[in-house]
Amino acid sequence: MTAGGANGGVGRDKPSSPMAWLRRRMDRPVRRVLPRSLLGRTLLIVLIPLVVTQGISLELFYGNYLQVVSRRMSGSVAADIVLTLDLMGRYHAAGDRAWIMRRVRERTQLDMIWNPGQRLDRTGSTHVLGPMDEDLAQALETSIGRPAFIDWIDDPHTVGIRIQMPDGVLDVGAPRKRLDVAPIWLFVVWTVGSTLLLFLVASVFMRNQVRAIRRLARAAELFGLGRDTGPIRPEGAQEVRKAAVAFNRMQDRIFRFVAQRTAVLAGVSHDLRTPLTRLRLSLAMIPHQGAIDAEMLRADVADMIGDIAEMERMIESYLSFARGEGAETPVAVDVGALLDETAAAFRRAGGTVLSISLPAPVEATLRPDAFRRVLDNVMQNARRHGGRVALSASRDGRGIVVCIDDDGPGIQTDRLETVFRPFESGQNGGTGLGLTISRDIVRAHGGDITLQPSRLGGLQVRIILPV
């Protein structure tokens, strides 16, 4: 016996359960019958329970209440007939029978006629009303025990009852209102009408909800085709409104992302033209300098090396900006420990950290390397313009707030926003992309970064992160 046989067929799929097999068999036919649109499926979800509920209500009412009432009304009519027959059996005189029938007609509304010597030509019932026919026939059979015929068709206002007696036939005309509870069609019409009305109301409401989803899907499709349709107006249910708001935010972030990188690319391509032009001129002049100009040649080579280094620095800055956060996974990070690490690196670079203030432990979910890069960019700017910084982190209603204060010259109020543009802050030896990269990373975390005057006399960088 092989190993496969010993193990009962290793590698074979386990036989599925009967329920799983039935589910697979029913899945395709059900999907063919079900509507494909969200509106159709939602209305079907509303309609099926509504119809089932109304059907159960109809069955309970008609099957229980109407049957009980019908049996009681049929028993009442049968009891009046039995009482009349008992009186007629006790008093045999013709005058007595006429008086009994007259009194019965006055008191019970039963119209009775005695037909002596007649015989019934048929028995049973016409059976047009279902349970009420059966209840009356059963009540007469139980109470009287004689052959009888019940006619529900001949007169629309009276039910004809013929009872075979030993010496004749007793014709009884019972008012239909004593046997008929109520027209069942009224209850059916009310049930069907209320179902249709509720379904119509649900259709109107669900159409509005689905319309909001369709508008969101249409906006997403146009946005994917590169068409700027502007922000969509949130409408519909709360979840749909949240989806619309999230879509508007995503659209704004993507537009800002594209515009930012387009501006950086244009700035890099523009700034590269200057060193490239100098390199071209230097290379063009080399053949005309000759061997006696070795000193000048060395100076030109040094200048070209400097231009190449500057180009490398600009290209590296752009690549760093284009990489952004990379594929780093957000994790829970102790903000205080991160500030301590950044402060230690800042001190090694020659800066001075005045204080690190954390009223309480602060933990945030972020990308540690990317956020460390934000802090490093901001603090290198502070070292370049001042040299002393104060760090603080706290939690408030908006989220986690990290502040870096320096004692540098600060920035004019009208430039607090423009310095975040690419190459705007590169006049003092930088590339002009540090603050741009920092804002890009912070906004990718769902937060924001702003500038304002510092309590140290310089500039305060305020970083707000969501909790």
Disulfide bonds with the S-S distance in Angstrom:
none
